[in-house]
Amino acid sequence: MATPNLDELARRFASLFDDPAAQEALARLSTRTTLPIFNMAISSLRHLPKWFDRLENISNGQLGAHGNFTSDPASIGLVDNSVAPPVLTSAGKEFFSYKSTLYGDPARAEYQLLKILYFSNHAHSAKVQGVLASRMEYLLDVLRQFGLYRQEFLAQPSLLVIAELIASFPNALPKFVTFPAEDLLHLAQLSEENFKALCTGDDYPAGLARLCNRIAGDYTRAQERRLHHIVSMALLTIASLIPPGGTTVLRVPAPYSNLLTKRDIFNLHATYTSDLAVWFDGVSYLVSTSISPAVATRAEDIQPHGGMLRPKKETARTVRRVSATDSSRNKRRAAQQEQITVINPLLSEDAEDFAERELLRPMHGAQIIRAGHRIGETMPLPDGLVPGADFYLVDDDGTPTEFIEVKCISGGLPANISLTHAEYLRVCKCVAEGIPYGILLVDLAKGQCIVVDYFDEQLAQLGLADAEQFTIKVWPLGG
């Protein structure tokens, strides 16, 4: 991206305020003017770990010297400073209870904070209720002004800071949303000093210089909290519209739909919460407050089950190595195959179809290559080994970066699964080279996938290089 011409960028930014009403608002802007905001990043509490630390100090009676030590968290209902000494409110106690688990997880911490403030049964004072209501209404007003979906605002949260702080100036934000992508990225990547000086001098109103100074003080500090706030509120709103335990077609409610698509919700939801499960069924995105056809549980322990161990048969043959993305790999294999597992082969293929449709293809798109029940299953990759897994991921150069095996089970865990020599060799090679090899256990009756933690590391240690085929038992967590 070319280095921006700051003078031209300043003129374009100033053009956002050509509306006479916006110019009047700029003229009224003084150094003491408080601009409306929707986020919870207040002054010294821009980052959520500081909120946890502040609540812990107040809970311990350590109140600090500066005046806003208790007033900032009190303003949104986490502290009651009308008593001496100030104490945590029920909302503050609940949020503080998540410190041990969410201290280093800003996305989930933001979601939990907003859930407590807006979607729980905590009683707030009239003053706090007014603050929360005004911020909610301003958030919705900001989003209503996004008449055009722009991925840049999700990729560069600094742009959301700018949007938040200019949205109260008539017609400024709608113009900003239509800026060329290059201009948006240049603005998002300015240094604080350059943004502060962006519209200074006699050519620009004094109010615009003050606004740039205000934006500069925020847009590189906790800018990601704006994104977390918007996504969290969208997810919480979606969850509130689904009956408990219900499943429905995903719809992104307005005005969140002006900034977030169904695909965005699918891609982002698991980063913020386990309250919702979102998946793609091949036709629609679905959302549930209870079950998920994707990863619903995990297993942690595997053991060899020796009854099916057989000596490996050595056969010398010439093989043709084919690139990992060669189109011939995707042809279906012949229907007649030697069966080496106790699972019906049709169910085995159905399990792969299920995992691909519900989990792998939506997550990885064109990066995922299917080998299971395809010609590519028996065609060596450039490293000389057959895939040894039903799926693998490739990078932009077509190099495999992760392998995924799918096994069909019935009746939950513990379960016996059969593995081949080729699968074992691929696991050992992956472990030696630091490439992930995972396994998904699919229970079609329950519509559920189970991830086996540390499968590759445990299997590589079993010393089964001489087995043509073997069975292992997978135990549930704590089983």
N, C-alpha and C positions, 0 to 999 in steps of 0.2 A: 504494500500500500504506500502510495506516494506521501511524502512529508506535506502536511497541510499548510496552506497559506493562512496564517493566523488572522491577517487583516480581512481576508475574504470570508473566513469562517465567522469572524466577529460580525460582519455585515449580515451574513445569513442568519445568525442567531438573533440579531437585533430586529430582523424583518418579521420575526414571530410576533412582535408587539406593535405591528402597524395599525391594528384596530384602535380607533380613538378611545374606546373604553379601556383597552389595555394600557394605552399611554397615560390615561388619567390615573389608573391604578399604580403605574410606575411612579408618577409624580407624587403620589401620597406615601410612597414607600420610604420610610426613614430607617435609621440604624436600629431603632427600637421596635420596628414593626414586627409582629409575630405572624408568620405565614402559616396557613392551615397545613396540617400534615395528617397522614393516616397511620404511620408506623409507630412502634413503641421504642425506638432508639432515642432515648432522652439523654442529652448532655453527656454526663460522665458515665451513663449506662447504655452506651451504644451497643456494646457486645453482651450477649446473654450470659456468659460466665460471670460478668460483673454483677448481673442481677442476682444470681445465686449467691455470690459472695456478700453482696449488700444485705440480702435477706438473712443470711447466716449471722452477720455482725449484729443486725438489729435484734434477732432472736436471742443473741447472747448478751444484749444490753450494751454493745459497743456502738455508739451512735455517731461517732465522727464529729469533726469540728464545723464543717460547712453547712449552710442552712438548708440545702436541698438533699441532705443525706437521707432524710426520711420523707420529705415532701415529694420527691420524684416517684418512688414506688407507691406512695400513698395516692398519687394522682390517678393511678389506674386500679386502685383497690387492693393492692397487695399488702399495704401497711395501714394501720389505724394510728394516726399521729394526733388524734384528738385526746388521747390519754397520755399520762406520764408514768413511766416511760412508754414510748410508742411500742406497739406489739404487731405481730403479723396477723392479718385477717385470716379467715378460713381459706380464702382464695390464695393468699400468700403462703400459708402453711402447705397447701396442696402443691403449689408450684415448687416450693423449696424441697418437698419430699422427693422430687425427681432429680435432685442435684447429682446423686451418685451415678445415675444412669444416663443423664442427658447433658452433663456439663460440657462434654466435648463433641456434642452432636447438635449443631445450631439449627438445622432444619427441623428435627423432631422436637427440639426445645421450643422453637417458635410455634409450631403446631400445638404443642401442649399448653403453652401460655394462652394462646387465643381460644383454645377449647375451654380452658378454665374461665376466662374472662367473658366470653360471649355465649358459650353453649353449655354451661353448667348451672347449677341451682344456687350459686353463691349470691347472697344479698349484698348489693352495693349501695353506698350512700347516694343521695340525689346528685351531689356534685360529681362523684365518680361516674355515675350513670350518664350524666350529661357529657362528660369527656369521652367516654367510650362510644356513645351514640354519635357524637359529632365526628369522631374519627372514622367510624363505620360509614357514615353518610358521605364523608369526603372521599373515602376509598371508592365507593360506588360511583361518585361523580367523576373521579379521575378515570375510572374504567369506561364509563359511558362515553368519554371523549375519544376513546380509541375506536375510530371508525374503520381502521384498516389493520389487519393482523401483520405484525412485524416481529419476526423471530429475533431480530437484533436486540429487542428489549429484554428477552429472556436470556440471551447469551451474554449481554453486557448490562448487569444490574445497575451500573452507574447511570444508565439512561433512565431507569425508573426513578432515581433520585431527582434528576432534572425534571421528569414528567410530574412528579409529586409537587415540586416547588414552583412550577410555572402554570399548573392547572387552574389556579384561581384567577389568572389573568385572562380575560375574555378572548377566546379563539386562538390562544397561543399554543395549547397542546395539540389540537387537531392539525395545525400547520406543522408542528414538530414531528408528528407521527409520519407525515408524508415526506420528510427529508430523505434525500438519497442515502443509501446505505453507507457510502463512503463518508459522508458528512457526519452521520450518527457515530460511526466508529472513531472518527477523529475527535469528536467531542468527548466520547467515553474514555479516550486514552490521553487526554490532556493532563498535564501535571496540575496539582492544586494551584501553584503559582500562576501558571498560564491561564487557567480558567478564571482565577481571581482578577487578572489583568485583561481579560478578553474584551470587554466593552468599556474601557476607560478612555478619558479624553473628552475634548470639546464636541466630538462628533456624536456622542451618545448621551442620553439623559442620565442624570445622577442616580436616579432610581434604578436604572438598568445595571449600572456599576455595582450598586449595593446588592442587587439580586444575584449577580455573578459571584460576588464575594460570599453571599449566603450559600449558594450552590457549591462553591469550591470547598467550603468548610465541611460539607457532608458527603459529597459524591464519591470520595475514596475512603470513607470511614463507615463501616458497617453497611455498605451499599447492598450486600447480599440479603440483608434483612428485609428489604422491600420485596424482593422476589419471594423469600420465604413467607412473608406476610400474605401476599396475594395468593400464592399456591395453597397455603394452609387454609385461608378463608374459603377458597373455592372447594377444597376437599371437605371441609366441615359443612359447607352448605349442601354439597352433594349428599353427604352422609345423612344430614338431617331430613332429606327428602325421601329416603329409602326406608320402608318398614323394617323393624328389627328382624334380622335373619332373612331379609328379602333379597332378591336378585332382579335386576332390571337392566334395560338397555341404557348405556351411559349417555347422559345429556349434560353438557356443560351449561349451567344456568347463566342467563344474562345478569349483569354485564361482564361477568368473568369470561364469557365466550368471546368477548372482543379482544382478549389477549391470550387466552389458553384454548387450544384445540383438544379434541378427544385424545389425539395421539400424545399431546403434551401431558395430559392427566395420566395416561397409561404409562408413559416413560418416567414420570416424576413421583407418582403416588407412594411407592414403596420407600422412597427416601424420607418421607415425612411421617408415615403412620402405618400401623397394622390394622387400623380400624376398618379399612376398606380393602377389598381385593378387586382388581381391574384386569380383565383379560379380553382377548380377541378370539371369537369362536369361528372365524373364517368368513363371517358376514358382518357382524357388528361387534363393537366394544361393549362388554357387559361389566356391571359393577355390583358388588355384593357387600353386605355388612357382616357376612358370616364365613362362608366357605370359599375356597379358591380351587380351581382345577389346576393351578400351577403349584408352586412349592408350598405345601401345607404343613409338613412336618419334616423332621430330620432324623437320621440314624447315625450312630457313631462307632459301632464295633462290628468287625467281620471276623469270621473264623472259618478255616478250611473244614469241609465236610467230606472225609476221605473215601466214602463209599463209591464215588464215581471217578476216582483217579485212574487214568490209563496211561501207559507208556507212550511217549511221543513217537510217531512213525516218521523216520527221516526219508524224504524223497527229494532227489535232485531234479530240478527243472529250470529251464530258462524262462525268465520273466521279462516283460516289457514295462519299463517305468514310464509313468504318464504324469503330467503336471497335475497339481492338486485341484485345478479348476477345469480340467479338460471336460468338454461337453459329453463325451462318451460315458463318463462315470455315472451319469444320471439315468441311464437306461435301466429298466427293470430287469431283474434276474429271472431265469427260468423258474417256473412254478415248482418243479420237482427238485428238492434239495434234501440232503441228508439231515435228519433232525437230531440235534444234539442237546436239546433241552426238554424238560418235562412240560413246558408250556406249549399249547397249541400254536403252530407256526402262524396261523391267521391272526391270533390274538397278539403274537409278537409283533407282527407288522402293524396291527391296529394301534399297539402301544407306541410305536415309533411315529405313526401318523398323528396320534393324539399329542405327543410331546412336541412334535414339529409345529402343529397347528396352534396349540394353546399357549406354548411357552417359548420355544426356540425361534421360530420365524418372526413373531412379533417383536422379540427382544433384539434379534441380530440381523434381520433382513437378509440381504444378499450375501452377508459374510458367512452364513451358515451353509455348509455343504453336506448333503445327505449321502451316506455310503450304504446304510442298512437297506437290504432288499433292493440294491442297485448293482449294476455291473461294477461300479467303482469299489465295491466291497472286496473284490478279489484282485484289483489292479494296484500294484505297488505305487506308492508315492515316490517323489524324487529321492527320498532318503533310503529307498530299498525295501521298506516294510509296507505291507498292506495297511490300510487305515487302522484296523484293529479297534474300531469304534463305529457306532452308527452315524455319528455326526462329527464334523470338525469345523472350526472357525478358521478363516483365512484373513490375512491383512491385505493391504492395498496391492502388495506384490504377489499375492496368491500363495504366500507361505503359511502353512498351518500354525496356528498359535494356541489352540486348545482343542481337546478331544472330549466327546461326550458319548457314553454308552447308555442305551435304554434297555431295561429289562422289565418284562411283564410279571407282575405278582398278583396273588389273590388272597384276600383274608388278612391283609396287614402284616405287621412284623411281630415276631421274627419270621424270616422267609429264606428259603434256599434259592440261590440263583446259580445258573451254570455259566461258566466262562471258558473261552477257547484259548488255545496256545497263542494265537495271533493277538488276541486282546491282552493277554498277559505280557507278551513281548512289548506291545505298544505302551502299556502302563509303565514297565520298567524303563523304557527309553525316555518317556516323558518325565519320570521322576529324576532320571540322571541328568536331563537337560533343563530341568526347571520349568517344564511346560505343563499346564494344568490338564489333568485327565479326571473328569467327573462321571458319576453314574446317576441316572434317574431311574427310580423304581416306579413304574406306573401301575396303579390299581384302577383298571378301567371301570369296575363296578362302582367304585366310589368317585370316579372322576378326579383322581388325586395323583400328584407326583410327590415322591419322597427323595430328598437329596441325602446321600450318604457322605457324611463329613470324613475327610482324610482317607477316602477310599483308596486313592492311588498309592499313598505312602504306606498304608497298611498292607495292601496287596503285594507291593514290590518286595516286602520283607518276608513273604511266606516261603520263598525258595522253591517254586514250583516250575522251574524252567523245563523239566523233563516230562511234564504232564501235557498230554494232547488236549485234554479237557478235564475240568474239575468243577466241583460245586462248593460254594461257600455259603455260610449262614450269616445273615445280616440281622443284627439285634437293634431294637429301638434304644433311644437315649435312656440311660438308666436301667436298661433291661438286663 
